[in-house]
Amino acid sequence: MRTRRESPRHELGERLQDYLEGGLAAAEQAAAEAHIRTCARCAEWAEARHATRWLRQLQPVETPPGLETRILALTVAPPPQESFWAVLELGWRMLLQPRFALGLAAALFSLALVLNAMNVSTADVRVADLNPVNLYRAVNRQAQQGYARGVRFVNDLWLVYEIRSRLEEMAPTSEQPPASSPSGNPNQSTPKQEKKPENSSDRARPQWLLACQGFGGLGELR
Amino acid sequence: MDDAELVRRCLAGDGAAWEEVVHSQTRRLYNLCYRFTGRREEAEDLTQEVFLRVFRTLNSYNPEQGPLGVWMHRVARNLLIDHYRATRKQRLAVPLDDALPHLEQKESGVPRPDRALAQSEVSAAVQQALTRLSPDLREAVILRDLQGLEYREISQVLEIPEGTVKSRINRGRAELGKLMKRLPGFENPEGITAP
């Protein structure tokens, strides 16, 4: 190995490349061959020249059919360097896709329904309304009003009204301490007797039974 | 159209320009891959891989550093070395005498490079000998003697000095000569015999 590395500089020197590739003039070629015949260290260059000639004799191999087509199918075209406008255009094209457009339309329709139900009119919207503070106030006001309406609605329900009125009727009973209570406070017992003397018979009954009676009597009241 | 313009058009998304690049380089790069691996299927896969890599990194090509073909050779060469390292363990060492066909069985005369005799078998034998070379010598010899690149271009592809390129090519040729000397029917065509 060592000998081989040193040999290019031996005798042939810079001409070695030309000798191997057949680039020497006839006289130089003959001199080089004469030297190689007699020099053990340069002998391998004869073989190298031989190998070079064989190598250069090789014909290029044909590419497999369809290779170019497959390469083009894999690559299509290099991705263009995307500018801001190209991205914008891509977004716009996505927007125009039927599936996306239908989805967007459905979402807008749902939003319109919700806004309509909340009595929000887009015609009344002004630029000042888009101020975050105003927006917050408007939402807060809507929420408060919604809550108040809800409370009023529930309170106005006939069933709730009935239950509440019954409970109010029962309220003194529930506040009264048990009859067996040893408490002798006159302030407690006196108002009860004044308020509901006619319900004195109910006092002994459990409250849940009274509640049931109340519901049972709804039909009569109606 | 020069390489810089061609690449600029490719990067702008011009399919025809890219097609031109593929058309002009496929054969050369396939040959490089085939001569290095010695297997057609591998060469085909690797060629596709080379173009994929070129496709993805085309914007890194600098026309001032050399022609597009040389740059693509460098991409291919890097891929071949990666592939060589990845498959080193899988390859089984095939004895040369088993791998190379014995030409004298079919040819009565001595085959010479200047005679177009049994071209396919000669090619197969030389190819087999070539794949026995170490990868650094093999790539240098292929780039010079089969791909026909200038020493300066090979120096760019391999990213080594020109002196080292020449040294590797010569050592590769000498190794190849030794391997081929053992083959029957590959006697020295010029009658030069070692003393």
Interface residues (C-beta under 8 A of the other chain):
Chain A: R4 R5 P8 L16 Q17 L20 E33 I36 R37 T38 C39 A40 A43 E44 W45 A46 E47 A48 R49 H50 A51 T52 R53 W54 L55 R56 Q57 L58 Q59 P60 V61 E62 T63 P64 L67 E68 R70 I71 L72 L74 T75 V76 A77 P78 P79 P80 Q81
Chain B: C10 L11 A12 G13 D14 G15 W18 E19 V22 H23 T26 R27 Y30 N31 Y34 R40 E44 T47 Q48 F51 L52 F55 L58 N59 P113 Q119 V122 S123 V126 Q127 A129 L130 V141 D145 L146 K166 S167 N170 R171 R173 A174 L176 G177 K178 M180 K181 F186 N188 P189 E190 I192 T193 A194 P195
